[in-house]
Amino acid sequence: MFAVTILGNNSAIPTLDRHPTAQVVTCNEQLLLVDCGEGTQLQITQYRIRRSKLRYIFISHLHGDHYFGLIGLINTLNLMGRTEPLSVYAPPELEQIIQLQLDCSGTILKFELSFVPLLPGYSGLILEDKDLRVSCFPTQHRISCFGFSIEMQKRKRKLIPEQAKAYEIPAAYFSKLQEGADYQRKDGSIIKNDWVTLSPGKAKRYVYCADTIYDVNLLPWLKDADMMYHETTYLHDLEDRAAERYHSTTVQAASLAAAAGVKKLLIGHFSSKYTELQPFLDESRPVFANTDIAEEGVSYIV
């Protein structure tokens, strides 16, 4: 399973029904947290996210609405007896911030908490395991800021059961065929894997664009993504304000999605000045039809 669950879709100031940025990405049996605004752990509880499956946290930048919830979440995990390691990918200053908070409260963690620094301007692969590949890329904001490209790797080949049976391969061996193995008969002859299986196909990819001004230089990272999240802090009549504050508008995000050829666009990071979100769709969909609000509590399949 590859899905994105929205925990928070608002910008700097939370409202009564919208929370600062946070998303959980599900990759098979493990969870990734992307940004951790204030109140994230309450949203995790409300939407019944399994904390025990959380393995990696990615923090795009050090504006508070993207990380103020992190120390609370770490403390809760510790109180609940977590022992599995947890890795945080973030600008390097975050390690100092979190360690100071832990030291001042006399907190000793029962689990290994490691920080992987994202240095200003860096782009490239930062994580790879059996299920996924994660890369980061710089976005244009007031401080060092990153987007993330999350690719769920397809390891298993697709079995053609009738072909496997025709070659008299026992069902007990099917799982090895899906892993790419050939089959050797008792007489020593080899049944090639590609005779009885198909390629797993192209990996699915989700791209998260954190806070950013409208920037066509992002297009290489967005190109052909299965799903893309892009901030739309303002409606398009406030294009000048968006530029001044290094944010984007509805039309700008939708234009990038169209130019990049992505399959689906999620929009979020809404200014608290707006009480209704329908106008964001009204402006985005004429430019890029397959646009949705990143609605809190909703899981979107990549």
SULVEN-V519943 format. One record per pair of residues at least 4 apart in sequence whose ideal C-beta (glycine too) atoms are under 8 Angstrom apart, sorted by the first residue. I is the first residue (numbers start at 0). J is the second residue. Records with the same first field share a line. If there is no record, write none. Layout:
BEGIN
I = J ; J
END
This chain:
BEGIN
0 = 25 ; 26 ; 27 ; 300
1 = 24 ; 25 ; 26 ; 27 ; 151 ; 203 ; 205 ; 300 ; 301
2 = 24 ; 25 ; 298 ; 299 ; 300 ; 301
3 = 22 ; 23 ; 24 ; 25 ; 205 ; 226 ; 228 ; 265 ; 298 ; 299 ; 301
4 = 22 ; 23 ; 24 ; 25 ; 46 ; 48 ; 296 ; 297 ; 298 ; 299
5 = 22 ; 265 ; 267 ; 293 ; 294 ; 295 ; 296 ; 297 ; 298 ; 299
6 = 18 ; 21 ; 22 ; 23 ; 39 ; 42 ; 43 ; 46 ; 48 ; 295
7 = 13 ; 17 ; 18 ; 19 ; 20 ; 21 ; 22 ; 34 ; 36 ; 38 ; 39 ; 42 ; 295
8 = 17 ; 18 ; 20 ; 267 ; 268 ; 269 ; 292 ; 293 ; 294 ; 295
9 = 13 ; 14 ; 17 ; 18 ; 19 ; 20 ; 64 ; 267 ; 268 ; 269 ; 271
10 = 19 ; 20 ; 64 ; 230 ; 232 ; 246 ; 268 ; 269 ; 270 ; 271
11 = 19 ; 62 ; 63 ; 64 ; 271
12 = 64 ; 271
13 = 17 ; 18 ; 19 ; 36 ; 37 ; 38 ; 64 ; 271
14 = 271 ; 274
17 = 269 ; 271 ; 295
18 = 36 ; 37 ; 38 ; 39 ; 42 ; 295
19 = 36 ; 37 ; 38 ; 39 ; 63 ; 64 ; 65 ; 67 ; 68
20 = 34 ; 36 ; 64 ; 65 ; 209 ; 267 ; 268
21 = 32 ; 33 ; 34 ; 35 ; 36 ; 39 ; 42 ; 68
22 = 32 ; 33 ; 34 ; 207 ; 228 ; 293
23 = 30 ; 31 ; 32 ; 33 ; 43 ; 48 ; 53
24 = 30 ; 31 ; 32 ; 33 ; 149 ; 205
25 = 29 ; 30 ; 298
26 = 30 ; 31 ; 130 ; 131 ; 149 ; 151
27 = 130 ; 151
28 = 52
29 = 52 ; 53 ; 54 ; 55 ; 130
30 = 48 ; 49 ; 52 ; 53 ; 54
31 = 53 ; 54 ; 55 ; 56 ; 57 ; 131 ; 133 ; 149
32 = 39 ; 53 ; 55 ; 56 ; 57 ; 72
33 = 56 ; 57 ; 59 ; 147 ; 207
34 = 57 ; 58 ; 59 ; 65 ; 66 ; 209
35 = 39 ; 56 ; 58 ; 65 ; 66 ; 67 ; 68 ; 69 ; 72
36 = 63 ; 64 ; 65 ; 66 ; 67 ; 68
37 = 63 ; 64 ; 67 ; 68
38 = 42 ; 68
39 = 43 ; 68 ; 69 ; 71 ; 72
40 = 44 ; 68 ; 71 ; 72 ; 75
41 = 45
42 = 46 ; 48 ; 295
43 = 48 ; 50 ; 72
44 = 48
45 = 296
46 = 296
48 = 53
49 = 53
50 = 75 ; 76 ; 79 ; 81
51 = 81 ; 83
53 = 76 ; 85
54 = 83 ; 84 ; 85 ; 86
55 = 85 ; 86 ; 87 ; 88 ; 126 ; 133
56 = 69 ; 85 ; 86 ; 87 ; 88 ; 89
57 = 87 ; 88 ; 89 ; 133 ; 135 ; 147
58 = 65 ; 66 ; 69 ; 87 ; 88 ; 89 ; 90 ; 93
59 = 65 ; 138 ; 144 ; 145 ; 146 ; 147 ; 207 ; 209 ; 210
60 = 65 ; 90 ; 140 ; 142 ; 143 ; 144 ; 145 ; 209 ; 210
61 = 65 ; 66 ; 89 ; 90 ; 92 ; 93 ; 96 ; 142 ; 143
62 = 66 ; 141 ; 142 ; 210
63 = 67
65 = 209 ; 210
66 = 89 ; 93
68 = 72
69 = 73 ; 87 ; 93 ; 97
70 = 74 ; 97 ; 100 ; 101
71 = 75
72 = 76
73 = 77 ; 85 ; 97 ; 101 ; 108 ; 112
74 = 78 ; 104 ; 106
75 = 79
76 = 81 ; 85 ; 110
77 = 81 ; 106 ; 108 ; 109 ; 110
80 = 109
81 = 85 ; 109 ; 110
82 = 109 ; 110
83 = 110
84 = 110 ; 111 ; 112 ; 113
85 = 110 ; 111 ; 112 ; 113
86 = 113 ; 114 ; 115 ; 126
87 = 93 ; 94 ; 97 ; 112 ; 113 ; 114 ; 115
88 = 114 ; 115 ; 117 ; 125 ; 126 ; 133 ; 135
89 = 93 ; 94 ; 114 ; 115 ; 116 ; 117
90 = 116 ; 117 ; 119 ; 143 ; 145
91 = 95 ; 114 ; 116 ; 117 ; 118
92 = 96
93 = 97 ; 114
94 = 98 ; 114 ; 116
95 = 99
96 = 100
97 = 101 ; 112 ; 114
98 = 102
99 = 103
100 = 104 ; 106
101 = 106 ; 107 ; 108
102 = 106
108 = 112
115 = 125 ; 126
117 = 121 ; 125 ; 135 ; 143 ; 145
119 = 137 ; 143
120 = 137 ; 143
121 = 135 ; 137 ; 145
122 = 134 ; 135 ; 136 ; 137 ; 220
123 = 134 ; 135
124 = 132 ; 133 ; 134
125 = 133 ; 134 ; 135
126 = 131 ; 132 ; 133
127 = 131 ; 132 ; 133
129 = 152 ; 154
130 = 151 ; 152 ; 154
131 = 149 ; 150 ; 151 ; 152
132 = 149 ; 150 ; 152 ; 202
133 = 147 ; 148 ; 149 ; 150
134 = 147 ; 148 ; 150 ; 220
135 = 145 ; 146 ; 147 ; 148
136 = 145 ; 146 ; 147 ; 148 ; 217 ; 220
137 = 143 ; 144 ; 145 ; 146
138 = 144 ; 145 ; 146 ; 208 ; 209 ; 210 ; 211 ; 214 ; 217
139 = 144 ; 211 ; 212 ; 214 ; 216 ; 245
140 = 144 ; 209 ; 210 ; 211 ; 212 ; 245
141 = 244 ; 245
144 = 209 ; 210 ; 211
145 = 209
146 = 206 ; 207 ; 208 ; 209 ; 211 ; 217 ; 220
147 = 206 ; 207 ; 209
148 = 204 ; 205 ; 206 ; 207 ; 220 ; 224
149 = 204 ; 205 ; 206 ; 207
150 = 202 ; 203 ; 204 ; 205
151 = 202 ; 203 ; 204 ; 301
152 = 202
153 = 199 ; 200 ; 201 ; 202 ; 203
154 = 178 ; 199
155 = 177 ; 178 ; 199
156 = 176 ; 177 ; 178 ; 179 ; 192 ; 196 ; 197 ; 198 ; 199
157 = 177 ; 196 ; 197 ; 198 ; 199 ; 200
158 = 163 ; 173 ; 176 ; 177 ; 195 ; 196
159 = 163 ; 195 ; 196 ; 197
160 = 164 ; 173
161 = 165
162 = 166 ; 194 ; 195
163 = 168 ; 173 ; 176 ; 195
164 = 168
166 = 182 ; 190 ; 194 ; 195
167 = 184
168 = 172 ; 173 ; 176 ; 182 ; 190 ; 195
172 = 176 ; 182
173 = 177
174 = 178
175 = 180 ; 182
176 = 180 ; 182 ; 192 ; 195 ; 196
177 = 196
179 = 192 ; 196
180 = 192
181 = 189 ; 190 ; 191 ; 192
182 = 189 ; 190 ; 192 ; 195
183 = 187 ; 188 ; 189 ; 190
184 = 188 ; 189 ; 190
190 = 194 ; 195
192 = 196
203 = 225 ; 301
204 = 223 ; 224 ; 225 ; 226 ; 301
205 = 224 ; 225 ; 226 ; 227 ; 228 ; 301
206 = 220 ; 221 ; 224 ; 226 ; 227 ; 228 ; 261
207 = 227 ; 228
208 = 217 ; 221 ; 227 ; 228 ; 229 ; 230
209 = 230
210 = 230 ; 232 ; 245 ; 246 ; 268
211 = 217 ; 229 ; 230 ; 245 ; 246 ; 247
212 = 241 ; 242 ; 245 ; 246 ; 247
213 = 241 ; 242 ; 247 ; 248 ; 251 ; 254 ; 255
215 = 255 ; 258
217 = 221 ; 255
218 = 222 ; 255 ; 258 ; 259
221 = 227 ; 255 ; 256 ; 259 ; 261
222 = 259 ; 260 ; 261
223 = 259 ; 260 ; 261
224 = 259 ; 261 ; 262
225 = 261 ; 262 ; 263 ; 301
226 = 261 ; 262 ; 263 ; 264 ; 265 ; 299 ; 301
227 = 256 ; 259 ; 261 ; 263 ; 264 ; 265
228 = 264 ; 265 ; 266 ; 267 ; 293
229 = 247 ; 252 ; 255 ; 256 ; 264 ; 265 ; 266
230 = 246 ; 247 ; 252 ; 266 ; 267 ; 268
231 = 247 ; 248 ; 249 ; 251 ; 252 ; 266 ; 267 ; 268 ; 269 ; 279 ; 283
232 = 241 ; 244 ; 246 ; 247 ; 248 ; 268 ; 269 ; 270
233 = 237 ; 238 ; 240 ; 241 ; 246 ; 247 ; 248 ; 249 ; 270
234 = 248 ; 249 ; 273 ; 278 ; 279 ; 282
235 = 248 ; 249 ; 250 ; 251 ; 282
237 = 241 ; 248
238 = 242 ; 248 ; 250 ; 251
239 = 243
240 = 244
241 = 246 ; 247 ; 248 ; 251
242 = 246
246 = 268
247 = 251 ; 252
248 = 252 ; 282
249 = 253 ; 266 ; 279 ; 282 ; 283 ; 286
250 = 254 ; 282 ; 283 ; 286
251 = 255
252 = 256 ; 264 ; 266 ; 283
253 = 257 ; 264 ; 266 ; 282 ; 283 ; 284 ; 286 ; 287 ; 290
254 = 258 ; 286 ; 287
255 = 259
256 = 261 ; 264 ; 286 ; 287 ; 290
257 = 286 ; 287
262 = 289
263 = 289 ; 290 ; 291 ; 299
264 = 283 ; 287 ; 289 ; 290 ; 291
265 = 290 ; 291 ; 292 ; 293 ; 299
266 = 279 ; 280 ; 283 ; 290 ; 291 ; 292 ; 293
267 = 292 ; 293
269 = 273 ; 276 ; 279
273 = 278 ; 279
276 = 280 ; 292
277 = 281
278 = 282
279 = 283 ; 292
280 = 284 ; 290 ; 291 ; 292
281 = 285
282 = 286
283 = 287 ; 290
284 = 288 ; 290
291 = 299
293 = 297 ; 299
END
